Every structure is written in C-alpha cells, then in structure tokens.
Amino acid sequence: MLNKIIAKILYFLLKVLNFTYRYHFIDATNKEKAKDMSPHKTYVFAIWHQNLMAGILAHSTRYDKFTMIISESKDGELVAVTCEQFGHEPARGSSTRGGQKALVEMVKKLKKGIPGALTVDGPKGPKYKVKFGVIEIAKLAECPIVPYIAYPTKFWTFEKSWDQFRVPKPFSTIYVVIGDPIAVPRDLPQERYAEFSEYIAARIHDTERTAIRLCTNKRA
C-alpha cells in the first residue's frame, strides 16, 4: 500500500518534470522498419540502464505502451507501479529473482504485438555489457533488437552508482535516437551469444554517439 502511495507521488513529480522537457526524435521510422521484420509487428528497444529515466519519459503516453522486465524487489515494485501509471506493462523478475518467469511473460506480450524495452546492462552491471537475456527474448519472440538512446543536453549524474545513473535537468532538450534494427537469427547458437552481445553493444554506442553529437551542436 505504501509503495503505491509513493509511486503515485513519484508519478506526479515525474509528470511535472517531464512537462519541462523538449524531445527531438531521430530516425523514428526505424520502429516501423523493425515491425516489418517481425511476424508479430513488434521489437525490443535496447537501452543502457543509466538512461532509463529519460528513456521511459520519452514514451510516456498511454498510446505508446511498452513491456519491460522489472525486478521483484521492493525497489522494483515502486518502479513497476510507476511504469504502470505511465501505461506500460511490466514483466516482473530479474537476472537474480524470477528471471525465467519474467522472460516468458515478456515473450508472450511481444507476440501479442506489444513492443518491449530492456536495460541490457542491468540490473547490476557491469555498465555497457549487454546481457544475453535480450538476445534470448528477441529470438523467442521473433523480433529485432533496436538500439535506443535518450540523451539530455543537461543532466545530473549519480557518480557512485554502478551505472552512473542520469537524471535530466529541468528544461533540458532530450535527443531520442532510434538505431537501425538488429535481426536475431532464429538458429543463432548460444555459443555465439557473447559475440552477438558485443555487436549489440557497439551498435548502442554508435547510436549514443549520434545523440551526443546532436547535444554538442545544440550547446554550441
């Protein structure tokens, strides 16, 4: 009960803060390209954990619904309820608690046509290391992985957190860059997951460099 009350307060604060942000979407047509690559007309966003806040707020209308894996911990409950307030559909579990259940739930929702989003280096890092879960989910759901970056022109950084979490400052411009879809071969063997995860990480970094360049030009 307390978590729900806190989540409602957090939701209200984030809505007020989000009202001050200005978004620029780059290569948004890649979402449609990704849908055309899937029999279920869906895809999975791959985002770094440090950009989670801006990433969620960039898609915060009830007409822009996503499914995402969120931990079954007490902190995860707070995040899950807040995400539900924004219209998203959490799949509960993580790599340490209920992971297999969450994976199955997310695949089911993807096959229903609800796009997904994953913090691919979460929940505990290491930072920028893509876990195998996103590959397995995309493979089972027969959908591509789409690099996704939401990068603010101004932000606070939690330097002591494992991911150096970013909170966009009020009145920031946030560049939302959607990369080219990455097809996951249905016959991709697990022995190649490590190689493929490095490829996904490189593509996310490429997408982020585009966002950083746009932010730099904006400040100049």
Secondary structure, DSSP 8 states (H G I E B T S, - for coil): -HHHHHHHHHHHHHHHHHHT-EEEEESTHHHHHHHHTSTTS--EEEE-GGGHHHHHHTT-STTS--EEEE-SSHHHHHHHHHHHHTT-EEEE--SSSSHHHHHHHHHHHHHTT--EEEETTTTT--TT---THHHHHHHHHT--EEEEEEEESSEEE-TTSTT--EEE-TT-EEEEEE---B---TT--GGGHHHHHHHHHHHHHHHHHHHHHHHHHHH-
